[in-house]
Amino acid sequence: MTAGYRFSPMDLTIAVGDAVRAHNVDNMAHTFTGPSWDSGDVEPGQYSRVFRFNTAGTFHFVCTPHEGLGMTGTLTVQ
């Protein structure tokens, strides 16, 4: 889900009750951080813990160390 300074996909839509986890396919650590969750550092080749979304809404997420480089995205839970 992470490579370079981009999330792929950058915009994700899921259903209420679905779970998401980030997979880092890059050669540096990244985070998957939103308003109520934070993966901490996800090392190269690793997965973040699973985050379940039980509330509908639109949530902005970032890679904390690389947000200024454009590593951001949007999660829509419907």
Helices and strands as residue ranges (DSSP letters): E 2-3, E 6-7, E 11-14, E 19-20, E 33-34, E 37-38, E 51-52, E 57-62, G 64-69, E 72-77
